[in-house]
Amino acid sequence: MSGRVGDLSPRQAEALAQFRENLRDVLPSLPSQDDYFLLKWLRARCFDLPKSEAMLRKHVEVRKYMDADNIIAWEAPEVIKKYMSGGMCGYDREGSPIWYEIIGPLDAKGLLFSASKQDLLKNKFRDCEVLRRECEQQSQKLGKKIEMVLMVYDCEGLGLKHLWKPAVDTYGELLSMFEENYPESLKRLFIVKAPKIFPVAYNLVKHFLSEDTRKKVVVLGSNWKEVLQKYIDPEQIPVEYGGTLTDPDGDPKCPSKINYGGDVPQRYYVRDQLAQQYEHTVVVNRGSSHQVEYEILFPGCVLRWQFRSEGADVGFGVYLKTKIGERQRAGEMTEVYPNQRYNSHMVPEDGSLTCSTPGIYVLRFDNTYSYLHSKKVSYSVEVLLPDTASAQQIQKLGDRLSEVTLNHSP
């Protein structure tokens, strides 16, 4: 049995009755008390009563903390309202609201330098409440239960800047918040215009998603506009995404409904760095360098680094070794990320590199130009692997007219 209203096994029906009894003390504080709402939490925890109850009670506390009953009226800081991309626009053929996420123009670093993480989380919680209430209104309007949302992720422009660790960590928190507080609310999630780096980005965040959610992620091929129209009437799709919907002024992107983000002007910045924890610290002696080697076994992996120096600047570059098993000087290796001096004693540096070929990559901290001072450098380096399933499926897609669902590979 599906565990939905009208399709419950005797055991599931008994669990629902007991669940309602156990929650009598918090039912009045819930946004809904009907069977549809309670069954979401039971399905999310496979009808395990203690786990479902713990999940819902935690949600009640989150609602109090977020002042969820009044959050629609909450005014987000100006920088978030202007530059946090995404928005609700239209309904699918069954009446479910559609949410668009616009990844490429999103300036994650600018937002984190300009707004508190708490406000970013609260803004996303507010978005979720908007969608939940929209589902309620659609249910009343259509005379049938609407309880799920269709999402479209526009990944055009997804690049290395989006892999900045603090940004990925914050996005993970946003996904976790959605999973923990709005279970069984995602109908399907379409990925459109996915670039080659998508499997790496997806691999970084997929562990924040439940097994059920991962099964709903669908990467569309070059025929993505046609596929969207299978699920959404063209009149409900912005012209930008292959439909006929425009803003009242004729704008094909419907910016009154969908925010397209953009670079955050530095006048909004309230900080120029975020507190970082570094895994390694080394002293690079005067007139010398320090090399760190990482073996890349297959193309498409991404090297991601963060470092800071103390007291003065330090040089940094990335090289590919031409001889295995021995230390090489910079001039003997292939330079793949140009060596230059960074004022990392003033602002910590971070960066990343997509490794196009397998081999031994050398991250080199350069102090050869300093004849007087040693440099203390703290750094962290990670090798980001692509999600195998999505990498294979994107490769299969190419320009072929098809779609693929990402499975739940570990």
C-alpha positions as CSV (number, residue, x, y, z in Angstrom):
1,M,0.0,0.0,0.0
2,S,1.2,3.5,-0.8
3,G,0.6,4.9,2.7
4,R,-1.6,7.7,1.3
5,V,-5.2,8.6,2.2
6,G,-7.4,5.9,0.8
7,D,-4.6,3.4,0.3
8,L,-3.6,2.3,3.8
9,S,-3.0,-1.2,5.0
10,P,-4.5,-2.2,8.3
11,R,-1.1,-1.7,10.0
12,Q,-0.7,1.7,8.4
13,A,-4.2,2.8,9.5
14,E,-3.4,1.7,13.0
15,A,-0.1,3.6,13.0
16,L,-1.9,6.7,11.8
17,A,-4.4,6.5,14.6
18,Q,-1.7,6.0,17.2
19,F,0.4,8.8,15.7
20,R,-2.5,11.2,16.0
21,E,-3.1,10.1,19.6
22,N,0.6,10.5,20.5
23,L,0.6,14.0,19.1
24,R,-2.5,15.4,20.8
25,D,-0.5,17.9,22.7
26,V,1.1,19.5,19.6
27,L,-1.7,19.1,17.0
28,P,-3.1,22.6,17.6
29,S,0.3,24.2,16.7
30,L,0.6,22.3,13.4
31,P,-0.3,24.1,10.1
32,S,-2.6,21.2,9.3
33,Q,-4.1,18.4,11.3
34,D,-5.7,16.2,8.6
35,D,-4.6,12.7,7.6
36,Y,-2.8,13.9,4.5
37,F,-0.4,16.0,6.6
38,L,0.2,13.4,9.3
39,L,0.8,10.7,6.7
40,K,3.6,12.7,5.2
41,W,5.7,12.3,8.3
42,L,4.9,8.6,8.7
43,R,5.9,7.9,5.1
44,A,9.1,9.9,5.5
45,R,10.1,7.5,8.3
46,C,8.6,4.3,6.8
47,F,5.8,4.3,9.4
48,D,8.2,4.0,12.3
49,L,6.2,5.7,15.0
50,P,9.0,6.9,17.3
51,K,11.1,8.3,14.4
52,S,8.0,9.9,12.8
53,E,7.0,11.5,16.1
54,A,10.5,12.8,16.8
55,M,10.7,14.3,13.4
56,L,7.4,16.1,13.7
57,R,8.1,17.3,17.2
58,K,11.3,18.8,16.0
59,H,9.4,20.5,13.2
60,V,7.1,22.1,15.8
61,E,10.2,23.6,17.6
62,V,11.6,24.8,14.3
63,R,8.2,26.5,13.5
64,K,8.3,28.3,16.8
65,Y,11.9,29.4,16.3
66,M,11.2,30.6,12.7
67,D,7.9,32.2,13.8
68,A,6.4,30.2,10.9
69,D,2.8,31.5,11.4
70,N,4.0,35.1,10.7
71,I,6.9,34.4,8.4
72,I,5.1,35.4,5.2
73,A,5.1,38.9,6.4
74,W,8.8,38.8,7.3
75,E,10.9,41.2,5.3
76,A,14.2,39.7,4.2
77,P,17.2,42.0,4.1
78,E,17.4,43.9,0.8
79,V,20.4,42.0,-0.5
80,I,18.6,38.7,-0.2
81,K,15.4,40.1,-1.8
82,K,17.5,41.4,-4.7
83,Y,20.1,38.7,-5.3
84,M,18.7,35.4,-4.0
85,S,17.7,33.7,-7.2
86,G,14.6,31.6,-7.7
87,G,10.8,31.9,-7.5
88,M,7.4,30.3,-7.9
89,C,5.9,30.6,-11.3
90,G,2.9,28.7,-12.7
91,Y,1.3,25.3,-12.1
92,D,1.8,21.8,-13.6
93,R,-1.0,20.0,-15.4
94,E,-2.2,18.5,-12.1
95,G,-2.3,21.9,-10.4
96,S,0.9,21.6,-8.4
97,P,2.9,24.9,-7.9
98,I,6.2,25.1,-9.8
99,W,9.4,26.5,-8.3
100,Y,12.4,27.5,-10.4
101,E,15.9,27.6,-9.1
102,I,18.3,29.7,-11.2
103,I,21.8,28.5,-10.4
104,G,24.2,30.2,-12.8
105,P,23.8,33.9,-11.8
106,L,23.7,33.1,-8.1
107,D,26.5,34.9,-6.3
108,A,26.8,32.6,-3.2
109,K,30.0,34.3,-2.0
110,G,28.5,37.7,-2.3
111,L,25.4,36.6,-0.4
112,L,27.4,35.0,2.4
113,F,29.5,38.1,2.7
114,S,26.4,40.3,2.9
115,A,23.8,38.4,4.9
116,S,23.8,36.2,7.9
117,K,23.4,32.5,7.4
118,Q,20.4,32.6,9.7
119,D,18.6,35.1,7.4
120,L,19.4,32.9,4.4
121,L,17.9,29.9,6.1
122,K,14.9,31.9,7.3
123,N,14.3,33.2,3.7
124,K,14.3,29.6,2.4
125,F,12.0,28.5,5.2
126,R,9.7,31.4,4.1
127,D,9.8,30.1,0.5
128,C,8.8,26.6,1.7
129,E,5.9,28.1,3.7
130,V,4.8,30.1,0.6
131,L,4.7,26.8,-1.4
132,R,2.9,24.9,1.4
133,R,0.2,27.6,1.5
134,E,0.0,27.7,-2.3
135,C,-0.7,24.0,-2.2
136,E,-3.5,24.6,0.3
137,Q,-5.1,27.3,-1.9
138,Q,-4.8,25.0,-5.0
139,S,-6.5,22.2,-3.1
140,Q,-9.4,24.5,-2.2
141,K,-9.6,25.9,-5.7
142,L,-9.4,22.6,-7.6
143,G,-11.4,20.5,-5.1
144,K,-8.7,17.9,-4.8
145,K,-5.7,17.5,-2.6
146,I,-2.5,19.2,-3.8
147,E,0.4,18.6,-1.5
148,M,3.5,18.4,-3.7
149,V,5.7,20.8,-5.7
150,L,7.4,20.5,-9.0
151,M,10.9,22.0,-9.2
152,V,13.0,23.1,-12.2
153,Y,16.7,23.7,-11.7
154,D,18.3,25.8,-14.4
155,C,22.0,24.8,-14.2
156,E,23.3,26.9,-17.0
157,G,26.4,28.7,-15.8
158,L,27.0,26.3,-12.9
159,G,30.7,26.5,-12.4
160,L,33.7,26.2,-10.1
161,K,32.6,29.4,-8.2
162,H,29.6,27.5,-7.0
163,L,31.8,24.8,-5.4
164,W,33.2,27.2,-2.8
165,K,33.1,25.2,0.4
166,P,31.2,27.6,2.6
167,A,28.6,28.0,-0.1
168,V,28.2,24.2,-0.5
169,D,27.9,23.8,3.3
170,T,25.2,26.4,3.5
171,Y,23.3,24.9,0.5
172,G,23.5,21.6,2.3
173,E,21.9,23.2,5.4
174,L,19.1,24.6,3.2
175,L,18.5,21.1,1.6
176,S,18.5,19.5,5.1
177,M,16.0,22.0,6.4
178,F,13.7,21.3,3.5
179,E,14.0,17.5,4.0
180,E,13.5,17.6,7.7
181,N,10.6,20.1,7.7
182,Y,8.7,19.5,4.5
183,P,8.8,15.7,3.9
184,E,7.0,14.2,1.0
185,S,6.6,17.6,-0.6
186,L,8.6,17.2,-3.8
187,K,6.8,15.8,-6.8
188,R,9.8,15.7,-9.1
189,L,12.9,17.9,-9.7
190,F,14.0,18.5,-13.3
191,I,17.6,19.5,-14.0
192,V,17.9,21.5,-17.3
193,K,21.0,22.7,-19.1
194,A,23.3,20.7,-16.9
195,P,27.0,21.3,-17.7
196,K,29.8,18.8,-17.4
197,I,30.6,19.9,-13.8
198,F,27.1,19.0,-12.6
199,P,28.0,15.5,-11.4
200,V,30.7,16.9,-9.1
201,A,28.3,19.5,-7.7
202,Y,25.6,16.9,-7.3
203,N,27.9,14.5,-5.5
204,L,28.7,17.3,-3.0
205,V,25.1,17.7,-1.9
206,K,23.3,14.4,-2.6
207,H,24.0,13.0,0.8
208,F,21.7,15.8,2.2
209,L,18.8,14.3,0.2
210,S,16.7,11.4,1.3
211,E,16.6,8.2,-0.8
212,D,13.1,9.1,-2.0
213,T,14.1,12.6,-3.0
214,R,17.1,11.4,-5.1
215,K,14.8,9.2,-7.1
216,K,12.8,12.2,-8.1
217,V,15.8,14.1,-9.6
218,V,15.6,13.9,-13.4
219,V,18.3,15.2,-15.7
220,L,16.8,16.4,-19.0
221,G,18.6,16.3,-22.3
222,S,18.5,18.8,-25.2
223,N,14.8,18.2,-25.5
224,W,14.1,19.6,-22.1
225,K,11.6,22.2,-23.3
226,E,9.4,19.4,-24.8
227,V,9.7,17.3,-21.7
228,L,8.6,20.2,-19.5
229,Q,5.5,20.7,-21.7
230,K,4.5,17.0,-21.0
231,Y,4.1,18.0,-17.4
232,I,3.2,21.7,-17.7
233,D,0.9,23.5,-20.0
234,P,2.9,26.0,-22.2
235,E,0.7,28.8,-20.9
236,Q,2.1,28.1,-17.4
237,I,5.8,28.1,-18.6
238,P,7.8,31.3,-19.1
239,V,8.8,32.0,-22.7
240,E,12.4,31.7,-21.4
241,Y,11.7,28.0,-20.7
242,G,9.9,27.2,-23.9
243,G,6.3,28.2,-23.0
244,T,4.2,31.3,-23.7
245,L,3.9,32.9,-20.3
246,T,5.3,36.5,-20.0
247,D,5.1,39.2,-17.4
248,P,2.4,41.9,-17.9
249,D,5.0,44.0,-19.7
250,G,5.9,41.2,-22.1
251,D,9.2,40.2,-20.4
252,P,9.8,36.5,-21.4
253,K,11.7,35.7,-18.2
254,C,8.8,36.6,-15.9
255,P,11.1,38.4,-13.4
256,S,8.1,39.5,-11.4
257,K,7.9,35.9,-10.3
258,I,11.4,34.5,-10.7
259,N,14.5,36.3,-9.4
260,Y,17.5,35.8,-11.6
261,G,20.1,36.8,-9.0
262,G,23.3,38.4,-10.2
263,D,26.6,39.6,-8.7
264,V,26.2,41.2,-5.3
265,P,27.7,44.7,-5.2
266,Q,30.4,45.1,-2.6
267,R,28.5,47.9,-1.0
268,Y,26.3,45.2,0.6
269,Y,29.3,43.4,2.1
270,V,29.4,43.3,5.9
271,R,32.5,41.0,6.0
272,D,35.3,40.2,3.6
273,Q,35.9,36.6,4.8
274,L,34.3,33.8,6.7
275,A,35.9,32.0,9.7
276,Q,37.6,28.9,8.3
277,Q,39.0,25.7,9.9
278,Y,42.2,24.5,8.1
279,E,43.4,20.9,8.2
280,H,47.2,21.6,7.8
281,T,49.7,24.2,8.8
282,V,53.2,24.4,7.4
283,V,56.1,26.8,7.6
284,V,57.5,27.6,4.1
285,N,61.1,28.6,4.7
286,R,62.6,31.7,3.1
287,G,63.8,31.1,-0.4
288,S,62.0,27.8,-0.7
289,S,58.6,26.2,-1.5
290,H,56.3,23.6,-0.2
291,Q,54.6,21.0,-2.4
292,V,51.5,18.9,-1.7
293,E,50.7,16.0,-4.1
294,Y,47.3,14.6,-5.0
295,E,46.7,11.7,-7.3
296,I,43.8,12.1,-9.7
297,L,42.7,8.8,-11.1
298,F,40.2,9.9,-13.7
299,P,39.2,13.1,-15.6
300,G,36.4,15.3,-14.3
301,C,37.6,15.4,-10.7
302,V,37.9,18.8,-9.0
303,L,40.7,20.0,-6.8
304,R,39.4,22.5,-4.2
305,W,41.6,24.5,-1.9
306,Q,41.6,27.2,0.8
307,F,44.6,28.8,2.4
308,R,45.8,31.7,4.4
309,S,49.3,33.0,5.3
310,E,50.5,34.9,8.3
311,G,52.3,38.2,8.2
312,A,52.9,38.5,4.4
313,D,51.8,37.2,1.0
314,V,52.7,33.8,-0.5
315,G,52.9,32.4,-4.0
316,F,50.6,29.6,-5.1
317,G,50.2,27.5,-8.2
318,V,49.1,24.1,-9.4
319,Y,51.2,21.8,-11.5
320,L,51.0,18.4,-13.2
321,K,54.0,16.1,-12.7
322,T,55.8,14.9,-15.8
323,K,57.9,12.3,-13.8
324,I,56.3,10.0,-11.2
325,G,58.2,9.0,-8.0
326,E,60.5,12.0,-7.7
327,R,60.2,15.6,-6.6
328,Q,60.3,18.1,-9.5
329,R,61.0,21.7,-9.6
330,A,58.2,24.0,-10.9
331,G,60.0,24.5,-14.2
332,E,60.1,20.8,-14.8
333,M,56.3,20.3,-14.4
334,T,53.3,21.4,-16.5
335,E,51.7,24.5,-15.0
336,V,47.9,24.0,-14.9
337,Y,47.0,26.8,-12.5
338,P,49.2,29.9,-12.9
339,N,51.6,30.6,-10.1
340,Q,51.1,34.1,-8.6
341,R,51.5,35.9,-5.3
342,Y,48.4,36.2,-3.1
343,N,47.7,38.6,-0.2
344,S,46.3,35.7,1.8
345,H,47.5,37.3,5.0
346,M,44.8,39.9,4.5
347,V,42.0,37.8,3.0
348,P,42.1,34.0,2.8
349,E,42.2,32.5,-0.7
350,D,40.1,29.8,-2.1
351,G,39.9,28.2,-5.5
352,S,39.3,25.1,-7.6
353,L,40.5,23.4,-10.7
354,T,38.8,20.8,-12.9
355,C,41.3,18.1,-13.7
356,S,41.0,17.2,-17.3
357,T,43.6,14.4,-17.3
358,P,44.6,11.8,-14.7
359,G,48.0,12.2,-13.0
360,I,49.8,13.6,-10.0
361,Y,48.8,17.2,-9.3
362,V,51.1,19.3,-7.2
363,L,49.8,22.3,-5.2
364,R,52.9,24.5,-4.6
365,F,53.2,27.2,-2.0
366,D,56.0,29.5,-3.2
367,N,58.3,31.5,-1.0
368,T,61.3,31.5,-3.3
369,Y,61.1,35.2,-3.8
370,S,61.5,36.0,-0.1
371,Y,65.1,36.1,1.1
372,L,64.3,37.3,4.6
373,H,61.0,35.8,5.9
374,S,59.6,32.4,6.3
375,K,55.8,32.1,5.8
376,K,53.4,30.2,8.0
377,V,50.6,28.8,5.7
378,S,47.4,27.1,6.9
379,Y,45.5,25.1,4.2
380,S,42.9,22.6,3.3
381,V,42.6,20.7,0.1
382,E,39.9,18.3,-1.2
383,V,39.5,16.1,-4.2
384,L,35.8,16.3,-5.3
385,L,34.6,13.3,-7.2
386,P,31.8,13.4,-9.7
387,D,28.6,11.4,-8.9
388,T,29.2,8.3,-11.0
389,A,25.6,7.8,-12.0
390,S,24.9,11.3,-13.1
391,A,28.3,11.6,-14.9
392,Q,27.5,8.5,-16.9
393,Q,23.9,9.6,-17.7
394,I,24.9,13.1,-18.7
395,Q,27.5,11.6,-21.0
396,K,24.8,9.3,-22.5
397,L,22.5,12.2,-22.9
398,G,24.8,14.4,-25.0
399,D,22.5,15.8,-27.7
400,R,20.2,12.8,-27.6
401,L,16.5,13.6,-27.0
402,S,15.9,11.8,-23.7
403,E,15.8,12.2,-20.0
404,V,17.4,10.2,-17.1
405,T,16.5,9.8,-13.5
406,L,19.4,9.8,-11.1
407,N,19.4,6.6,-9.1
408,H,20.4,6.3,-5.5
409,S,24.0,5.3,-5.9
410,P,26.0,5.8,-2.8
